[in-house]
Structures are given as structure tokens and as C-alpha cells.
Amino acid sequence: MSGSHRAASHRHSAPAPAPWSEDEQPQGRAASRRRRKPKPRRAAKLTVGTATLLALTAGWFTIGPGRDFQGETASAAPDREAEAAPVKAADSHTDAPAADRSARDRITAIPGLGASWTAKIPAETRQVLVASGKDKDSSDNTVTLWTRGDDGGWQAGQSWPAHNAYKGWTTDHHSGDLRSPIGMFSLTDAGGRDADPGSKLPYDHNAKFVMGGRGFNNEPLAGSFDYVVAINYNRVVGASPLDGRFPEGAAKGGGIWLHLDHGGPTHGCISLTEDHMVELIKTLDPALHPMIVMGDAQSLAA
């Protein structure tokens, strides 16, 4: 949503910017184990190497009295090495140690975020909400909450479909341009018309979180502000989402929130279905210094 969050006007109609928030608006056959009859002495002229090759080719050989090793290929190996074994079949490959595999598979960078964005994530931040737009002019995006573990690796939560501004995204957002601002912003304050669902962030339960009228698809906007999380774009951090101050001036827009989806584009905000908004509000933790990175996929990959 793009616009100042004034309690007076909350209209999300296509032509006019919203007052409260700029927006109001998802193994082998056992080679028959049989003992070969001893050959006449003269047949024993075969070299050890030749005998071994023949034994491996047949899929078996004898290790000591009464012990046969069987396998499908020459690369097979017994579970443990036999005593006094004259020949030992070599493994065809060796798996990497578990520690090496976990290090190799660990996600050390959030997929879809370019190096420049990754470098901007504060060291103390352990929750990053990524809102990745379909393209620069699209009002559809996908939101995923990533959590950083003690080992520095990132783990993804579920991905949720969401909406953004009617005309897409911009790096130079202004009030009324019907685009969502591209950037990385902190998330510190929540609120809504409905009671606190269990937020760890400061939550302003206030009847002034109201919205009326219809959106760009003629959908009703009522209830859009039942739950919101303020995105710290041009606002006073630590204040209620309803706070109408704009540190960078009113022309830069404001009132950019995460709020309930009403079935269509917004004026500048990011909107999610109610169940996802409630889950998000209950999960965001100020102790983990949550941030949002938002923009079209191409811009975020840069």
C-alpha cells in the first residue's frame, strides 16, 4: 500500500492512494557357493594375479578354509576384512564422511538473493522474510521466511503466495505511484483490528485499523487491516503501524505494511492470506532481528 496511514481515509480504490497504508488493499546372485575339486598339481601354474582375476570374474573366491566371499562385481567388499586374506577387493568408491556431507549440503546463502543483498543482511539478523515478485511489473509474489541457525546456514520455512502493488516494483517509490518499494527493511511493529494472536513483536490492538471500499479487481477491502506488520520504509521505528510520521517526507510515501490479502493488487503493501499472516506474526521474533527483502526476482538476484 502506498500512502500515509491516516485514520481518515482507507480507500483502496484503483484511482486513489490509500490513506492509512499505501496499500490495503501463496547383491547378486550368490554365485553358487561350491567348492571346486582340487586340480592336478600341474594346473597350479597360474599366477596369483591370474587366479584372483578369474575368481573375481566368477563372482566368488575363497578366503581361508571354509569361508567364501561372494559379490556381484569386483568392486563389492565384505563388511569386515577377513583374517590372513591374501587378496582384498578394492571399493569402487568411498562416501564422504557425514561431517563433510552436511557441510556440503548446508545452505549458506538464501537462494534467489544476489551477493549484494546477502552482504546487507545484518550479522545479528536470523530471520529474513523474502518477498520475490514474479517480474518487475507484476502484482504477484511469493513470500518465504528464512531462519539462520547457529552454524550460519539458512533454513527455509513454507512459501506463501502473496500480492504487491498494482504496477509492480520500483527502486524509487513515491506516494501514489502504485508500485511497491524494492529494498531491505526491518520488521519491528505489528497491530490490527483483531486481538493479538500471540505476537512477539509489540502489537497495537486498535479499532482504527479499518479499510473500506473496493480494490482494483472490485473486491471488497473490508478486513484487510485485521492483522498487519509494519515494514520500516519511511516510518518511525518502534511506533504503532498507525503512526503517520514520515521521516523522509510524505512524497516518499509510507504506510507500507504486510496485511491481509483481499484478492487483488495493493497500492504498495504485501498481502497474505489470514492464516499465513497469523503464522507470520506469531513467528517473527525481535530477538532474531527480523528483516524483509522485497522486490522482483530479477532485482533480488542482482
N, C-alpha and C positions, 0 to 999 in steps of 0.2 A: 504494500500500500504506500502510496506516496502522498505525504501531506502532513500537516501538523495535527496532533491528536486533540482537537478541541472538542469538549463535550457537546458543543452546539451542533456541529454538522457531521454526520457519519454517513453520508450518502456515497454509494459505490456505483452510481450510475455511470455508464460509459463515458459521457462527455465531461463530467466534473470530477475533480480530485477529492479524495476523502479527507474529512476534517480531522478525525481522531488519529487515524493511522493512514498512511498513504494508500492503504490497501484495505480492503475489508473483505475487503471484499471477501501415490503409490509401487611210481617209478618203476618200472619197467617190468617188463615181464621178467620173472625170476628165470634167468637163463638156466633152464633145467639144471638144478644143482645135482650134478652127478660126478662121481669121481672117475676120472679116466684110468683105464687099466694101464699099469706101468708099461712103458715102451721098452723094447730091447735096448741094451746099453748103447748100441751104436747110434740110435736116434737121438741121443743126448748131446749131439754135437752142436745143437743150436746155441747160439749165444744167449746170454741173459736178456739182452735188449730185444732180440727177436722173439724170445719166448714171452716176454712181457707184452709186446705188441700184439701177438696172437691172442694172448689171454684177454687183453682189453677189448680186442675186436670181437671176441666171442661173448663178451659181457660178463666174464667172471674170471677170477683167479683164486688160488688157494693161499691163505696166509697161515702157515704153521699147520700142524696136524689137526684135521677135522674142522677147520674154520674156513668158510668160503666167503668172499666178498662179491656181491652181485650189484650190477648197476646198469642203467640204460645206456650211458655213454662213458667215454673215457674221462669226462670231467666230473663224474659223480665221485663223492668221497664219503667214507664211513663216518659215523657220528663221533667215534673216538679212534685214535690211532692204535693199531694192534701191536703187541709186543714183538720185537725181532722181525718186523715186516721188512723183507728185502726190497720191496718196491712200494712206493706210495703214489697214488694217482693225485695229480695236481688239480686244485679247484680251477674252474674256468673263470671265476670272478670272485671278488670279495666285496661284500656290502660295506658301505661306510659306517663307522661307529655311530651309535644312536645320537651322541652329542653333536657330531658333525652334521648328521641329517637334520636335527632340529635347528641348528644354526643356518643351514642352507635353506630350509623351508620357512623360516621366520620372516614375516612381512615387516621390513624395516622402514618402508615408505608407503604412504597411503596411495593406492592405485588411482590414477587419474589426476593427481596433483603433481605439477612440474616442480623442478628443483627450486625455482624462485619462491613458490608458495610454501614448499616444505621448509625452506630456510626461515620463513617468517613465523613459524609456529613457536611460541614461547617455550622455553625449556620446562617451565612448570606446568604447562598445559597437557592434560592427559585425556581430555575429551574434545574431539573435533567433529562437529556436525558438517558434513559436506552436502551442499545443495547443488547438484550438477545439472544444468539446463540442457535440454535437447539440442538447441542451437541458439545462435545469437538473437534471433527474432521470435523464438518460441516461448509460450507461456507454460510449457510443461517441463518439469524437472524431477529428479529422483534424489531423495534425502537419505543419507546413511550416517549413523553415529558411530565413530571410531573411538576406541579406547586404547591408550598406550599402557603397556604393562611395565613391571619393574625392570625387565630386560631391554626395554626400549622398543620392543616390537609392537605393532598395531594389530588390534583385533576388531573386525567389523561386526556391527550389530545388523539387524534386519534393514533392508532397503525399502523405503516407502515412496509411493507416487505422490507428487505434490504439484501445486501451481505457483507461478510467479506472475510478474506484471504482464499486462496485455500485449505490449510491444516487445517483450523480451528483456534484454540486459544492456547495461551501459557502464562505462568506467567514469562517467561524468554525470551523475544523477542530479536532476533538478526537479523541484516541485512541479507536478503536473505532466512530466514527460512520459508517463505510463511505462516506465522501464524500472527494473529492479537494479540496485547498485551492485556492481561487481566488487568483491573485496573480502577481507578477513576482519571479523568483528567479534568482540567479546559478548557473552551472554550472562547477564548478572541479575536480571529482574523479571519477575513474572506477575501475573494477575489475571483477573477475569470477573465476569458477572457471576459465575458459579463459584461455589465454595472451593477452597484449596483442596486439591485431590491428593496431596501428600508431597508438595514441592519442598525441595531442599533450598531452592533459591527464595529470597524474600518474595512473598506473594501478597498482592493487593487485591483483596476481595471487595469489589466495588460495583455498585449498581450503575455507575456511569459508563461501564464497558458495554455500550449499546450500539447497534448498527441497524439501519433500516433501508428501505428501497430495494432496488434490483440491480443485478450485476450485468456484465457485458453479454451474457447469454440469457438475459431476462430472468435469471434465477434469483430467488429471494435471498437477501443478505442477513436477515434476522438470525441472531445467534452466533455470528461469526466471531464475536469477541467474548464468548463464554469462557474461553481459555486462551491466554496469549503469553508469549515470551518476547520481551523487547530485544531487538537487535541493535547493538550500540553503534548505530550510524547517526551522527549529528544529534546526539542526545546527552543528557546529564546522567552519567553512570551512577547507579545506586538509587535513583529516584524511581517512583512508580512509572509504569509504561504510559500512564495518563499525563505525565509531566509534559508541558507544552513548550519548554525552553529548547532553543536550537543554537548551540554554541557556535556553529559556522554560519548562522543566518538562516532565515526562513526560506530563502531562494534555493538553498541546497536540499530542501525537503526534509522530511523526518517522519516519525511515526512508522518506521519500518519494523514490522513485527512478524513473528511466527504466530499464526492464529488458525482457527477452524476453517476448513475448506467449505465453500458454499457451492461448488460445482462449476467454477469457471475462473478466468484470469482475475488477477488483483490489480491494484493501482501501483504496487511496488513491493508488497509483502510476500512472504512464503506461507502457503496454506496447506494444512494437513488434515486428514480426517480426525474426528474426535478421539477415537481410540488411540491413534498414534500420537496425538497431541498430549493426551493424558499420560501415556507411557513416557513420552519425552520429558514432560515436566517432572515426573517422579524420578527420572534417571539423572538429569542434569545436576551436577554437584559442584557448588562453589569451591570446595576443597580441591577439585580437579581442574579448576580454572577453564571452564568450557569456552570454546570459540566456535564460530561458524565461518566456513569458507564457502562463498556463494558466487555463482556465475555460470556462463555457458561452458560446456565441456571443453571446447577448444581453448577458451581463455584460461581455464583452470589448468590445462595441460602445459601451458607455456612456461 
